[in-house]
Amino acid sequence: MFDALLNGRIDCGELEFRPEFYDIEELNRRAACAEPDVSKISYALLPELLDRYELSESGSALGRGNGPVFVTRRGVRPDSVRRVAVPGEHTTANALLRRLFPAVGERVPMLFSQIAPAVAAGEFDGGVLIHEGRFVYRELGLELIADLGEEWERRTGLPLPLGAIVIRRTLPDGVRRQVERLLRESIEYAFAHRDASRDFVKAHAQELDDGVIDNHIDFFVNRYSLALGEEGRAAVRALTGAAV
């Protein structure tokens, strides 16, 4: 979504973007401290930030069939899973686990890319996987307890809001509108030039297999990324209670 914006494939006018790359929980922490001008965040954190940031219409990771997956090791009974690794306290994944599986007694935040190996090694009863992890967990001998996105859709009939782009309210209104427009143009460019971002994506991916990368993009970059629309905003309200 951001390759064209950051690598000169679209005209950004007088705006200059300086990217900083962090895992989602660190992004959440920095946004909670109002550090970045523009940031990706977990939708679960949105209500706490709306006094300082506005939600961008473009740039979200939101859709159907693309939620976090709750897994355990082969042979472990799902009803015995009590200590679970999650990809950050303020993540949508953790919020979904808390809502859908309230019996889980202990949720331990850790770096998302370390969760599957830690569960496979027996350090946790289970784990909630995001990003590429949902596509490769079976290779580590893990089994699915539940697809949290599917369960969300079954209960609500709505797409699942995962990650949002927020823009600091102290920026001039014209700048905020320009950032939102450029985000949409960058995503439109990515859809029109599928292979242009390949090297950029691989430089920041946890998994380098082209098939995994393609699956990840197909799941998480879609029409809601271009524009939330009313259905997307209804989903955000259902998850967060925020007036958006």
Buried (B, 14 or more C-beta within 10 A) or exposed (E): BBBBBBBEBBEBEEEEEEEEEEBBBEBBBBBBEBEBBBBBBBBBBBBBBBEBBBBBBBBBBBBBEBBBBBBBBEEBEBEEBEBBBBBBBBBBBBBBBEBBBEEBEEBBBBBBBBBBEBBBEEBBBBBBBBBBBBBBBEEBEBBBBBBBBBBBBEEEEBBBBBBBBBBBBEBEEEBBEBBBEBBBBBBBBBEEEEEBBEEBBEEEBEBEEEEBBBBBBEBBBBBBBBBBEEBBBBBBBBBBEBEB
